[in-house]
Every structure is written in structure tokens, then in C-alpha cells.
């Protein structure tokens, strides 16, 4: 069970849900609203307050870029085409004008990259810099995809190699002698194709393992990962892992992700899906399959291991959001597993 999901359930318990809303709580990265013309509106909101406060995001341009990217990625996970974003910019008095200009440049260039627009928003003065955005998109047909719907024997796939988000976080906070370029782009075109074929989909904004555990919790199904971690973790991250002697699975643990997509697809749809993927110059990666038992299995060098994904997913929150305590907890967990 993911603790954050229980918190969200408690917060929203007294809210009325719109009869036009197609998804239930936690079932989708973006909220899906049926329109009168038969199309769907996709709406989501995200902020990067923690990332700025912790010192993870210090580059003003990256702050602007991620303000847009964090919410647009949720649209990618439901296969929506962006209409635009509404911004929240809480800016300290006396904030340097050159840094503020770089933030706006990051916002502008992210919007250009995603072929979308700033529709409006709100600015306020605050003690600390706080940024966020609401993203609005459109789904123009009846094909919907959410986190809910995978079935036994479906294939587990990813849009690209994983781990770059945690690689950036760990080098930015703990191993500053290494540099990992980090400017993620939501997989909008990929998501629109996934929506036509997949049985479920989620983005990896919080990391790979938390994404997988969300699918396990919602679908009451499990996953057997048959591909070695090193074969689907970003090669740049593998190099950092070797230099720092960090276990490779740390880069899959979250809570900071790479904004890729994890999805499931039936074997009957695979060939047609891959044919269409080639047309957009994309090679998605098969890493495993859906199993009936709601657990996370990993075939490590021929040995089948049960990974406690929910412990991993909850570890950052249980560490009080403190990156140092979190890293210590990861190493303790790794040591405990090594002794088993």
C-alpha cells in the first residue's frame, strides 16, 4: 500500500465527484472530463515546490522548464494533446531579475517544445520561490487509457530507459563531482499512440518503482520483470552507479523520476503497436509481463526475487522528506536484502 495514496483518499473523502468525470480517484495521471461533443478534456495540476526548497532544482532555466514539464507529463500519460497551461508563480521580493528572466525563458521554451501555450495564471509574493502549473489537454476520440485495466499476461513496457531522474537527483544533492544532463521532455506523441493500444499507462515522475506499485495497487495484479536492471537503466546512470558503488536499483526507487511512461499492452496488439511506433522513430522496450499475484518479481541472473516495492515507494515519506535520511534508509534496506 502506498501511504501517499491513503493521504489523498482522506483529503478528498468529502468531495463530490463530477458526473462528467470518467476516472475515479488515483485511476489516472490526469482527470478526464467527458465533453458534450464526445471528446474528453484532460486536466492536471503539479508543482515543483519541494524540488526548489530541497535544492534539487537550482538552475532558474530548469525551474521554468520543469514548471511546465511536470504537469504536461500527466497529459502524455493519458494520451492527450495539450491546449495550454495556467501558471502559479510565487516570487520572493527582491528575487534577481536575471534569474526571473531565465525562469520565464525555460517556461517559454518548454511550451514551444510541447507545441502549447501559457493561457494565464497567477503571481504572488512569497518568502520562497514556489512554482506550479495546471495543464489542459484534449482527447479527440473514444480511446481512453488510464492506470486501470491491465490483465494477466499483458506485456510490461517502458517508453525509454529508466533512472535518469534519480541519477540527476543523487548527483545534484550528494555526488556533485558528477554531472548528469537533465532536461526531460514528456512523451506526448508516444502517449497518444499508447492510448490507442495499451491496457494501462502511468508516467514515472515519481520514479519507476512507485509507478509500478501504483499499477499493482489499482489493478490488484502484479508484475514479473524479466529484463536485467542494467539493460533498461539509462547507461549514463549505470556509469555513475559504477563510480559511486551505488546499487543500480536505487535509480529506480524514486521519488524523483525521468518523466517517461510505463504501460501494458496485450500480446495480440504488440506487432501492430510496434509497427506504428517505428513510424514515429520510437523503439519502446519490453521489460516483463503482468502476473496474477499482486507483487513485484524480478529475475536477477536466473534467480526470481520478490521486491518489496511498497516499502521502497514509501521510504522517502517515512524519512520525513529528508534526502540524507532517505539515502541512509536505502543503504540499510539494500544491506538487509543482501543478508537474506
BALOBA-1460 file (C-alpha; in Angstrom, 3 decimals):
// residues 340
<rec num="1" residu="x" x="0.000" y="0.000" z="0.000"/>
<rec num="2" residu="x" x="1.310" y="3.459" z="-0.926"/>
<rec num="3" residu="x" x="0.957" y="5.776" z="2.075"/>
<rec num="4" residu="x" x="0.578" y="8.907" z="-0.050"/>
<rec num="5" residu="x" x="-2.461" y="7.373" z="-1.759"/>
<rec num="6" residu="x" x="-4.160" y="6.885" z="1.620"/>
<rec num="7" residu="x" x="-3.476" y="10.531" z="2.452"/>
<rec num="8" residu="x" x="-5.076" y="11.591" z="-0.831"/>
<rec num="9" residu="x" x="-8.109" y="9.423" z="-0.117"/>
<rec num="10" residu="x" x="-8.528" y="11.070" z="3.291"/>
<rec num="11" residu="x" x="-8.135" y="14.584" z="1.860"/>
<rec num="12" residu="x" x="-10.725" y="14.023" z="-0.879"/>
<rec num="13" residu="x" x="-13.215" y="11.927" z="1.115"/>
<rec num="14" residu="x" x="-15.752" y="14.751" z="1.465"/>
<rec num="15" residu="x" x="-15.501" y="15.998" z="-2.141"/>
<rec num="16" residu="x" x="-18.291" y="15.413" z="-4.656"/>
<rec num="17" residu="x" x="-17.104" y="13.936" z="-7.933"/>
<rec num="18" residu="x" x="-18.334" y="15.373" z="-11.216"/>
<rec num="19" residu="x" x="-20.766" y="13.104" z="-13.102"/>
<rec num="20" residu="x" x="-18.859" y="14.070" z="-16.260"/>
<rec num="21" residu="x" x="-15.600" y="12.664" z="-14.895"/>
<rec num="22" residu="x" x="-14.538" y="9.370" z="-16.471"/>
<rec num="23" residu="x" x="-11.840" y="8.386" z="-13.967"/>
<rec num="24" residu="x" x="-12.081" y="7.746" z="-10.250"/>
<rec num="25" residu="x" x="-9.571" y="8.944" z="-7.662"/>
<rec num="26" residu="x" x="-5.969" y="7.856" z="-8.425"/>
<rec num="27" residu="x" x="-7.027" y="5.961" z="-11.553"/>
<rec num="28" residu="x" x="-5.421" y="8.389" z="-13.978"/>
<rec num="29" residu="x" x="-2.463" y="10.753" z="-14.182"/>
<rec num="30" residu="x" x="-4.837" y="13.487" z="-15.398"/>
<rec num="31" residu="x" x="-8.510" y="13.996" z="-14.655"/>
<rec num="32" residu="x" x="-10.659" y="13.030" z="-17.663"/>
<rec num="33" residu="x" x="-13.868" y="15.019" z="-18.272"/>
<rec num="34" residu="x" x="-16.346" y="13.974" z="-20.968"/>
<rec num="35" residu="x" x="-17.479" y="16.874" z="-23.129"/>
<rec num="36" residu="x" x="-20.829" y="17.211" z="-24.863"/>
<rec num="37" residu="x" x="-19.309" y="16.671" z="-28.303"/>
<rec num="38" residu="x" x="-17.977" y="13.241" z="-27.268"/>
<rec num="39" residu="x" x="-14.390" y="14.355" z="-26.829"/>
<rec num="40" residu="x" x="-12.610" y="14.483" z="-23.481"/>
<rec num="41" residu="x" x="-10.893" y="17.245" z="-21.556"/>
<rec num="42" residu="x" x="-7.763" y="16.212" z="-19.645"/>
<rec num="43" residu="x" x="-6.822" y="18.446" z="-16.701"/>
<rec num="44" residu="x" x="-3.991" y="18.149" z="-14.195"/>
<rec num="45" residu="x" x="-2.005" y="20.301" z="-11.778"/>
<rec num="46" residu="x" x="1.514" y="19.914" z="-10.436"/>
<rec num="47" residu="x" x="4.051" y="21.976" z="-8.524"/>
<rec num="48" residu="x" x="7.811" y="21.824" z="-8.001"/>
<rec num="49" residu="x" x="7.864" y="23.424" z="-4.551"/>
<rec num="50" residu="x" x="9.734" y="20.569" z="-2.822"/>
<rec num="51" residu="x" x="12.283" y="20.324" z="-5.605"/>
<rec num="52" residu="x" x="13.157" y="24.015" z="-5.265"/>
<rec num="53" residu="x" x="13.139" y="24.046" z="-1.450"/>
<rec num="54" residu="x" x="15.413" y="20.990" z="-1.196"/>
<rec num="55" residu="x" x="17.981" y="22.457" z="-3.581"/>
<rec num="56" residu="x" x="17.320" y="19.821" z="-6.225"/>
<rec num="57" residu="x" x="16.336" y="22.476" z="-8.769"/>
<rec num="58" residu="x" x="18.687" y="25.449" z="-8.548"/>
<rec num="59" residu="x" x="19.108" y="26.418" z="-12.207"/>
<rec num="60" residu="x" x="16.439" y="29.061" z="-12.997"/>
<rec num="61" residu="x" x="16.037" y="27.826" z="-16.559"/>
<rec num="62" residu="x" x="15.440" y="24.251" z="-15.328"/>
<rec num="63" residu="x" x="12.908" y="25.580" z="-12.797"/>
<rec num="64" residu="x" x="10.943" y="27.215" z="-15.601"/>
<rec num="65" residu="x" x="11.219" y="24.150" z="-17.821"/>
<rec num="66" residu="x" x="10.083" y="21.778" z="-15.080"/>
<rec num="67" residu="x" x="7.181" y="24.027" z="-14.082"/>
<rec num="68" residu="x" x="5.617" y="23.209" z="-17.448"/>
<rec num="69" residu="x" x="7.014" y="19.700" z="-17.865"/>
<rec num="70" residu="x" x="5.729" y="18.276" z="-14.573"/>
<rec num="71" residu="x" x="2.090" y="18.861" z="-15.485"/>
<rec num="72" residu="x" x="2.378" y="18.257" z="-19.237"/>
<rec num="73" residu="x" x="3.788" y="14.794" z="-18.472"/>
<rec num="74" residu="x" x="0.454" y="13.845" z="-16.905"/>
<rec num="75" residu="x" x="-1.238" y="14.706" z="-20.197"/>
<rec num="76" residu="x" x="1.223" y="12.436" z="-22.006"/>
<rec num="77" residu="x" x="0.248" y="9.536" z="-19.731"/>
<rec num="78" residu="x" x="-3.394" y="9.764" z="-20.852"/>
<rec num="79" residu="x" x="-2.554" y="10.442" z="-24.492"/>
<rec num="80" residu="x" x="-3.937" y="13.976" z="-24.549"/>
<rec num="81" residu="x" x="-2.885" y="16.811" z="-26.849"/>
<rec num="82" residu="x" x="-2.012" y="19.932" z="-24.810"/>
<rec num="83" residu="x" x="-4.125" y="23.057" z="-25.140"/>
<rec num="84" residu="x" x="-2.146" y="25.143" z="-22.677"/>
<rec num="85" residu="x" x="-1.048" y="25.746" z="-19.105"/>
<rec num="86" residu="x" x="-2.068" y="28.060" z="-16.275"/>
<rec num="87" residu="x" x="0.879" y="29.115" z="-14.125"/>
<rec num="88" residu="x" x="1.373" y="29.817" z="-10.444"/>
<rec num="89" residu="x" x="4.482" y="31.891" z="-9.743"/>
<rec num="90" residu="x" x="5.067" y="32.905" z="-6.125"/>
<rec num="91" residu="x" x="8.191" y="35.050" z="-6.253"/>
<rec num="92" residu="x" x="10.157" y="36.470" z="-3.298"/>
<rec num="93" residu="x" x="10.533" y="40.240" z="-3.214"/>
<rec num="94" residu="x" x="13.972" y="41.174" z="-4.415"/>
<rec num="95" residu="x" x="14.361" y="37.992" z="-6.465"/>
<rec num="96" residu="x" x="17.155" y="38.666" z="-9.005"/>
<rec num="97" residu="x" x="15.782" y="39.955" z="-12.306"/>
<rec num="98" residu="x" x="18.218" y="37.901" z="-14.395"/>
<rec num="99" residu="x" x="17.153" y="34.669" z="-12.683"/>
<rec num="100" residu="x" x="13.483" y="35.548" z="-13.110"/>
<rec num="101" residu="x" x="14.116" y="36.127" z="-16.800"/>
<rec num="102" residu="x" x="15.728" y="32.688" z="-17.095"/>
<rec num="103" residu="x" x="12.714" y="31.079" z="-15.399"/>
<rec num="104" residu="x" x="10.396" y="32.671" z="-17.962"/>
<rec num="105" residu="x" x="12.724" y="31.570" z="-20.766"/>
<rec num="106" residu="x" x="12.509" y="27.987" z="-19.506"/>
<rec num="107" residu="x" x="8.710" y="28.222" z="-19.416"/>
<rec num="108" residu="x" x="8.566" y="29.708" z="-22.913"/>
<rec num="109" residu="x" x="10.915" y="27.178" z="-24.496"/>
<rec num="110" residu="x" x="9.175" y="24.235" z="-22.820"/>
<rec num="111" residu="x" x="5.864" y="25.446" z="-24.234"/>
<rec num="112" residu="x" x="7.445" y="25.739" z="-27.680"/>
<rec num="113" residu="x" x="8.850" y="22.212" z="-27.358"/>
<rec num="114" residu="x" x="5.410" y="20.819" z="-26.463"/>
<rec num="115" residu="x" x="3.547" y="22.981" z="-29.008"/>
<rec num="116" residu="x" x="1.441" y="24.591" z="-26.303"/>
<rec num="117" residu="x" x="0.852" y="27.981" z="-24.672"/>
<rec num="118" residu="x" x="0.648" y="29.870" z="-21.402"/>
<rec num="119" residu="x" x="-3.075" y="30.637" z="-21.109"/>
<rec num="120" residu="x" x="-2.795" y="32.696" z="-17.927"/>
<rec num="121" residu="x" x="-2.205" y="32.176" z="-14.251"/>
<rec num="122" residu="x" x="-1.498" y="33.970" z="-11.002"/>
<rec num="123" residu="x" x="1.551" y="35.621" z="-9.450"/>
<rec num="124" residu="x" x="2.111" y="36.450" z="-5.803"/>
<rec num="125" residu="x" x="4.902" y="37.499" z="-3.479"/>
<rec num="126" residu="x" x="6.198" y="34.847" z="-1.082"/>
<rec num="127" residu="x" x="9.137" y="34.164" z="1.216"/>
<rec num="128" residu="x" x="10.402" y="31.351" z="-1.019"/>
<rec num="129" residu="x" x="10.178" y="30.740" z="-4.744"/>
<rec num="130" residu="x" x="7.194" y="28.474" z="-5.475"/>
<rec num="131" residu="x" x="6.184" y="27.344" z="-8.962"/>
<rec num="132" residu="x" x="3.354" y="25.238" z="-10.357"/>
<rec num="133" residu="x" x="1.114" y="24.792" z="-13.365"/>
<rec num="134" residu="x" x="-2.259" y="23.434" z="-14.406"/>
<rec num="135" residu="x" x="-2.145" y="21.716" z="-17.781"/>
<rec num="136" residu="x" x="-5.199" y="21.332" z="-20.012"/>
<rec num="137" residu="x" x="-5.428" y="18.933" z="-22.931"/>
<rec num="138" residu="x" x="-7.915" y="17.342" z="-25.301"/>
<rec num="139" residu="x" x="-8.583" y="13.715" z="-26.264"/>
<rec num="140" residu="x" x="-10.368" y="13.685" z="-29.580"/>
<rec num="141" residu="x" x="-11.755" y="10.152" z="-29.756"/>
<rec num="142" residu="x" x="-13.230" y="7.389" z="-27.625"/>
<rec num="143" residu="x" x="-9.935" y="5.603" z="-26.932"/>
<rec num="144" residu="x" x="-9.037" y="6.235" z="-23.306"/>
<rec num="145" residu="x" x="-6.165" y="4.867" z="-21.269"/>
<rec num="146" residu="x" x="-5.666" y="5.164" z="-17.528"/>
<rec num="147" residu="x" x="-3.713" y="3.432" z="-14.786"/>
<rec num="148" residu="x" x="-6.509" y="0.874" z="-14.520"/>
<rec num="149" residu="x" x="-7.062" y="-2.017" z="-16.900"/>
<rec num="150" residu="x" x="-4.035" y="-4.323" z="-17.190"/>
<rec num="151" residu="x" x="-4.687" y="-8.060" z="-17.222"/>
<rec num="152" residu="x" x="-2.657" y="-11.195" z="-16.613"/>
<rec num="153" residu="x" x="-0.154" y="-11.933" z="-19.407"/>
<rec num="154" residu="x" x="-0.174" y="-8.377" z="-20.745"/>
<rec num="155" residu="x" x="3.314" y="-7.189" z="-21.595"/>
<rec num="156" residu="x" x="5.009" y="-4.598" z="-19.364"/>
<rec num="157" residu="x" x="6.741" y="-1.899" z="-21.415"/>
<rec num="158" residu="x" x="8.566" y="1.402" z="-20.955"/>
<rec num="159" residu="x" x="8.934" y="4.338" z="-23.306"/>
<rec num="160" residu="x" x="12.714" y="4.673" z="-22.812"/>
<rec num="161" residu="x" x="15.425" y="3.608" z="-20.325"/>
<rec num="162" residu="x" x="14.733" y="4.474" z="-16.690"/>
<rec num="163" residu="x" x="16.678" y="6.054" z="-13.832"/>
<rec num="164" residu="x" x="17.814" y="9.396" z="-15.217"/>
<rec num="165" residu="x" x="15.625" y="11.346" z="-12.779"/>
<rec num="166" residu="x" x="17.104" y="9.709" z="-9.698"/>
<rec num="167" residu="x" x="20.552" y="9.875" z="-11.279"/>
<rec num="168" residu="x" x="20.183" y="13.620" z="-11.561"/>
<rec num="169" residu="x" x="18.828" y="13.908" z="-8.008"/>
<rec num="170" residu="x" x="21.605" y="11.876" z="-6.413"/>
<rec num="171" residu="x" x="24.383" y="13.702" z="-8.248"/>
<rec num="172" residu="x" x="22.811" y="17.094" z="-7.625"/>
<rec num="173" residu="x" x="22.440" y="16.501" z="-3.887"/>
<rec num="174" residu="x" x="25.240" y="14.066" z="-2.970"/>
<rec num="175" residu="x" x="27.724" y="13.445" z="-5.785"/>
<rec num="176" residu="x" x="28.250" y="16.869" z="-7.295"/>
<rec num="177" residu="x" x="31.565" y="15.837" z="-8.836"/>
<rec num="178" residu="x" x="29.494" y="14.032" z="-11.473"/>
<rec num="179" residu="x" x="27.185" y="15.732" z="-13.922"/>
<rec num="180" residu="x" x="24.081" y="14.227" z="-15.487"/>
<rec num="181" residu="x" x="22.354" y="16.478" z="-18.068"/>
<rec num="182" residu="x" x="18.688" y="16.662" z="-17.111"/>
<rec num="183" residu="x" x="16.044" y="18.356" z="-19.234"/>
<rec num="184" residu="x" x="13.245" y="15.771" z="-19.555"/>
<rec num="185" residu="x" x="10.542" y="16.010" z="-22.201"/>
<rec num="186" residu="x" x="7.115" y="14.410" z="-21.702"/>
<rec num="187" residu="x" x="6.354" y="11.709" z="-24.238"/>
<rec num="188" residu="x" x="3.294" y="13.354" z="-25.783"/>
<rec num="189" residu="x" x="3.361" y="11.730" z="-29.231"/>
<rec num="190" residu="x" x="4.257" y="8.385" z="-27.678"/>
<rec num="191" residu="x" x="1.385" y="8.723" z="-25.217"/>
<rec num="192" residu="x" x="-1.093" y="9.421" z="-27.998"/>
<rec num="193" residu="x" x="-0.033" y="6.176" z="-29.688"/>
<rec num="194" residu="x" x="-0.029" y="4.248" z="-26.404"/>
<rec num="195" residu="x" x="-3.609" y="5.383" z="-25.754"/>
<rec num="196" residu="x" x="-4.793" y="3.507" z="-28.866"/>
<rec num="197" residu="x" x="-3.249" y="0.170" z="-27.873"/>
<rec num="198" residu="x" x="-2.386" y="-0.024" z="-24.143"/>
<rec num="199" residu="x" x="-4.409" y="-1.510" z="-21.301"/>
<rec num="200" residu="x" x="-2.861" y="0.830" z="-18.696"/>
<rec num="201" residu="x" x="-0.333" y="3.660" z="-18.511"/>
<rec num="202" residu="x" x="1.377" y="5.854" z="-15.913"/>
<rec num="203" residu="x" x="4.250" y="8.334" z="-16.021"/>
<rec num="204" residu="x" x="7.437" y="7.996" z="-13.975"/>
<rec num="205" residu="x" x="7.505" y="11.482" z="-12.465"/>
<rec num="206" residu="x" x="7.900" y="9.843" z="-9.034"/>
<rec num="207" residu="x" x="10.253" y="7.129" z="-10.246"/>
<rec num="208" residu="x" x="9.905" y="3.695" z="-11.819"/>
<rec num="209" residu="x" x="9.142" y="1.537" z="-8.759"/>
<rec num="210" residu="x" x="6.481" y="3.908" z="-7.344"/>
<rec num="211" residu="x" x="4.840" y="3.930" z="-10.790"/>
<rec num="212" residu="x" x="4.793" y="0.126" z="-10.866"/>
<rec num="213" residu="x" x="3.386" y="-0.045" z="-7.334"/>
<rec num="214" residu="x" x="0.578" y="2.336" z="-8.231"/>
<rec num="215" residu="x" x="-0.411" y="-0.045" z="-11.030"/>
<rec num="216" residu="x" x="-0.216" y="-3.019" z="-8.654"/>
<rec num="217" residu="x" x="-2.400" y="-1.301" z="-6.056"/>
<rec num="218" residu="x" x="-5.052" y="-0.137" z="-8.516"/>
<rec num="219" residu="x" x="-5.291" y="-3.293" z="-10.610"/>
<rec num="220" residu="x" x="-4.662" y="-5.881" z="-7.876"/>
<rec num="221" residu="x" x="-2.275" y="-7.509" z="-10.310"/>
<rec num="222" residu="x" x="1.491" y="-7.972" z="-10.187"/>
<rec num="223" residu="x" x="4.480" y="-7.684" z="-12.486"/>
<rec num="224" residu="x" x="7.324" y="-10.030" z="-13.335"/>
<rec num="225" residu="x" x="10.346" y="-8.097" z="-14.614"/>
<rec num="226" residu="x" x="12.362" y="-10.416" z="-16.840"/>
<rec num="227" residu="x" x="14.874" y="-7.881" z="-18.152"/>
<rec num="228" residu="x" x="18.018" y="-7.224" z="-16.120"/>
<rec num="229" residu="x" x="18.004" y="-3.787" z="-14.456"/>
<rec num="230" residu="x" x="21.241" y="-2.824" z="-16.206"/>
<rec num="231" residu="x" x="19.560" y="-3.498" z="-19.546"/>
<rec num="232" residu="x" x="16.849" y="-0.890" z="-19.063"/>
<rec num="233" residu="x" x="18.504" y="1.663" z="-16.778"/>
<rec num="234" residu="x" x="19.941" y="4.674" z="-18.603"/>
<rec num="235" residu="x" x="23.600" y="3.996" z="-19.491"/>
<rec num="236" residu="x" x="24.690" y="7.381" z="-18.129"/>
<rec num="237" residu="x" x="23.261" y="6.356" z="-14.775"/>
<rec num="238" residu="x" x="24.963" y="2.967" z="-14.876"/>
<rec num="239" residu="x" x="28.302" y="4.764" z="-15.229"/>
<rec num="240" residu="x" x="27.550" y="6.868" z="-12.123"/>
<rec num="241" residu="x" x="26.485" y="3.742" z="-10.216"/>
<rec num="242" residu="x" x="29.789" y="2.054" z="-11.015"/>
<rec num="243" residu="x" x="31.864" y="5.075" z="-9.993"/>
<rec num="244" residu="x" x="29.994" y="5.655" z="-6.718"/>
<rec num="245" residu="x" x="29.221" y="1.998" z="-5.897"/>
<rec num="246" residu="x" x="25.538" y="2.853" z="-5.561"/>
<rec num="247" residu="x" x="23.306" y="-0.223" z="-6.121"/>
<rec num="248" residu="x" x="21.634" y="0.140" z="-9.507"/>
<rec num="249" residu="x" x="18.115" y="-0.316" z="-8.139"/>
<rec num="250" residu="x" x="18.429" y="2.962" z="-6.196"/>
<rec num="251" residu="x" x="17.944" y="4.758" z="-9.519"/>
<rec num="252" residu="x" x="14.554" y="3.087" z="-9.936"/>
<rec num="253" residu="x" x="13.384" y="3.832" z="-6.393"/>
<rec num="254" residu="x" x="12.081" y="7.388" z="-6.767"/>
<rec num="255" residu="x" x="10.812" y="9.771" z="-5.574"/>
<rec num="256" residu="x" x="12.293" y="11.836" z="-8.417"/>
<rec num="257" residu="x" x="11.719" y="10.467" z="-11.878"/>
<rec num="258" residu="x" x="12.529" y="10.926" z="-15.523"/>
<rec num="259" residu="x" x="9.001" y="11.610" z="-16.847"/>
<rec num="260" residu="x" x="8.902" y="8.557" z="-19.096"/>
<rec num="261" residu="x" x="5.924" y="6.209" z="-19.470"/>
<rec num="262" residu="x" x="5.283" y="2.722" z="-18.074"/>
<rec num="263" residu="x" x="2.463" y="0.869" z="-19.801"/>
<rec num="264" residu="x" x="0.942" y="-2.527" z="-20.517"/>
<rec num="265" residu="x" x="-0.258" y="-3.969" z="-23.796"/>
<rec num="266" residu="x" x="-1.814" y="-7.251" z="-24.905"/>
<rec num="267" residu="x" x="0.328" y="-9.634" z="-26.923"/>
<rec num="268" residu="x" x="-2.298" y="-9.536" z="-29.681"/>
<rec num="269" residu="x" x="-1.761" y="-5.788" z="-30.146"/>
<rec num="270" residu="x" x="2.033" y="-5.882" z="-29.927"/>
<rec num="271" residu="x" x="3.026" y="-6.232" z="-33.585"/>
<rec num="272" residu="x" x="0.662" y="-3.538" z="-34.808"/>
<rec num="273" residu="x" x="1.745" y="-1.238" z="-31.983"/>
<rec num="274" residu="x" x="5.444" y="-1.719" z="-32.733"/>
<rec num="275" residu="x" x="4.825" y="-1.087" z="-36.438"/>
<rec num="276" residu="x" x="3.181" y="2.235" z="-35.597"/>
<rec num="277" residu="x" x="5.961" y="3.086" z="-33.133"/>
<rec num="278" residu="x" x="8.568" y="2.712" z="-35.883"/>
<rec num="279" residu="x" x="6.701" y="5.356" z="-37.895"/>
<rec num="280" residu="x" x="7.407" y="7.925" z="-35.179"/>
<rec num="281" residu="x" x="11.026" y="6.777" z="-34.816"/>
<rec num="282" residu="x" x="10.461" y="5.161" z="-31.428"/>
<rec num="283" residu="x" x="11.510" y="1.795" z="-30.020"/>
<rec num="284" residu="x" x="9.600" y="1.016" z="-26.804"/>
<rec num="285" residu="x" x="11.146" y="-1.581" z="-24.502"/>
<rec num="286" residu="x" x="9.506" y="-4.785" z="-23.244"/>
<rec num="287" residu="x" x="10.715" y="-5.485" z="-19.697"/>
<rec num="288" residu="x" x="8.286" y="-8.079" z="-18.363"/>
<rec num="289" residu="x" x="4.672" y="-9.110" z="-18.016"/>
<rec num="290" residu="x" x="1.597" y="-8.845" z="-15.832"/>
<rec num="291" residu="x" x="1.035" y="-11.656" z="-13.338"/>
<rec num="292" residu="x" x="-1.999" y="-12.528" z="-11.259"/>
<rec num="293" residu="x" x="-0.389" y="-12.258" z="-7.818"/>
<rec num="294" residu="x" x="-0.114" y="-8.580" z="-6.747"/>
<rec num="295" residu="x" x="3.634" y="-8.416" z="-6.178"/>
<rec num="296" residu="x" x="6.787" y="-7.248" z="-7.931"/>
<rec num="297" residu="x" x="9.018" y="-10.076" z="-9.133"/>
<rec num="298" residu="x" x="12.483" y="-9.625" z="-10.605"/>
<rec num="299" residu="x" x="14.509" y="-12.304" z="-12.376"/>
<rec num="300" residu="x" x="18.061" y="-11.475" z="-11.316"/>
<rec num="301" residu="x" x="20.607" y="-13.637" z="-13.143"/>
<rec num="302" residu="x" x="18.161" y="-16.523" z="-13.254"/>
<rec num="303" residu="x" x="17.042" y="-16.168" z="-9.634"/>
<rec num="304" residu="x" x="13.483" y="-14.973" z="-9.052"/>
<rec num="305" residu="x" x="13.390" y="-12.273" z="-6.342"/>
<rec num="306" residu="x" x="10.334" y="-10.678" z="-4.749"/>
<rec num="307" residu="x" x="10.999" y="-6.948" z="-4.391"/>
<rec num="308" residu="x" x="9.153" y="-5.091" z="-1.641"/>
<rec num="309" residu="x" x="8.161" y="-2.263" z="-3.942"/>
<rec num="310" residu="x" x="5.785" y="-0.665" z="-1.479"/>
<rec num="311" residu="x" x="8.492" y="-0.375" z="1.167"/>
<rec num="312" residu="x" x="10.691" y="1.318" z="-1.434"/>
<rec num="313" residu="x" x="7.892" y="3.628" z="-2.579"/>
<rec num="314" residu="x" x="7.069" y="4.750" z="0.972"/>
<rec num="315" residu="x" x="10.657" y="5.162" z="2.126"/>
<rec num="316" residu="x" x="11.096" y="8.840" z="1.215"/>
<rec num="317" residu="x" x="7.933" y="9.878" z="3.029"/>
<rec num="318" residu="x" x="8.863" y="7.807" z="6.052"/>
<rec num="319" residu="x" x="12.249" y="9.573" z="6.043"/>
<rec num="320" residu="x" x="10.441" y="12.872" z="6.584"/>
<rec num="321" residu="x" x="11.350" y="14.028" z="3.097"/>
<rec num="322" residu="x" x="14.974" y="14.403" z="4.181"/>
<rec num="323" residu="x" x="17.272" y="13.292" z="1.321"/>
<rec num="324" residu="x" x="20.139" y="12.294" z="3.669"/>
<rec num="325" residu="x" x="17.925" y="10.162" z="5.906"/>
<rec num="326" residu="x" x="16.352" y="8.670" z="2.780"/>
<rec num="327" residu="x" x="19.727" y="7.653" z="1.347"/>
<rec num="328" residu="x" x="20.707" y="6.053" z="4.638"/>
<rec num="329" residu="x" x="17.421" y="4.129" z="4.604"/>
<rec num="330" residu="x" x="18.065" y="2.912" z="1.053"/>
<rec num="331" residu="x" x="21.502" y="1.584" z="2.018"/>
<rec num="332" residu="x" x="20.073" y="-0.126" z="5.114"/>
<rec num="333" residu="x" x="17.386" y="-1.751" z="3.006"/>
<rec num="334" residu="x" x="19.960" y="-2.896" z="0.457"/>
<rec num="335" residu="x" x="22.134" y="-4.366" z="3.229"/>
<rec num="336" residu="x" x="19.150" y="-6.196" z="4.697"/>
<rec num="337" residu="x" x="18.351" y="-7.748" z="1.328"/>
<rec num="338" residu="x" x="21.992" y="-8.719" z="0.778"/>
<rec num="339" residu="x" x="21.970" y="-10.698" z="4.026"/>
<rec num="340" residu="x" x="18.875" y="-12.673" z="3.081"/>
